[in-house]
Amino acid sequence: MKPPLTEREQERLEALRVYRILHTPPERSFDDLTTLAAYVCDVPIALVSLVDSHPSPPIPW
């Protein structure tokens, strides 16, 4: 079952394309963001997923 799309789905997808942040090598700033999220939520790890309209499996870097 797929969740319903938001009315801003096209805007969200366009932002991902404009920022060119999908399918890129690891970046320290994203690592810092997930470290901060884990700290704030008091959990051992945190994940951030950026999903386009055609999700693909993670790329092992």
N, C-alpha and C positions, 0 to 999 in steps of 0.2 A: 504494500500500500504506500503510495507516494503522498507526502504532505502537500497541502495546497500551496501554490506559489503566491508570493506577496504581490501586491499591486506595483511594487517598486523593483521587481525582479530584473527587468531589463536594465534599469539604472545600476543595480548592483553588479550585474555581469559586465556592463560597460566600464565601470570603475576598475574591475579586475583587469580588463584588457588595457585600459589607459595606464595603470600603474605598472603593468608588466611584471607582476609578482608571482605568477603561476609557473610551476615547473622550472624554478631557478635553483641554483646551488644554495646550500645553507648560508644564512646571514647572521652575524652576531646580534644584530638588533632584534631579530625574531627570537633568538635564544634568550636574550635578556628579558623580552616580554613574557615568555613562558616561565622563566625563573621567577619573575615578579608575581605572575598569576599564581604559581604554586605557593609562594610565600604568603601572599594575601589570603589565599583560601586554606592555608595550613594543611597542604597535602604534599606527598612526596614528588609528584610530577604534574605537569599541566601540558595540554596539547592545544594548538590553534590550527584549525583547518580552514583553508580557503578553497572553496569548491566552485568550479565553473559549471556550465550547463552540461558538460560531458565529462563527468568524473573519471579519473583514471587511477590505476594503482600507484602507490607511492614510488618515487624514484629513489633507489638506494644510492646515496652519494658516498 
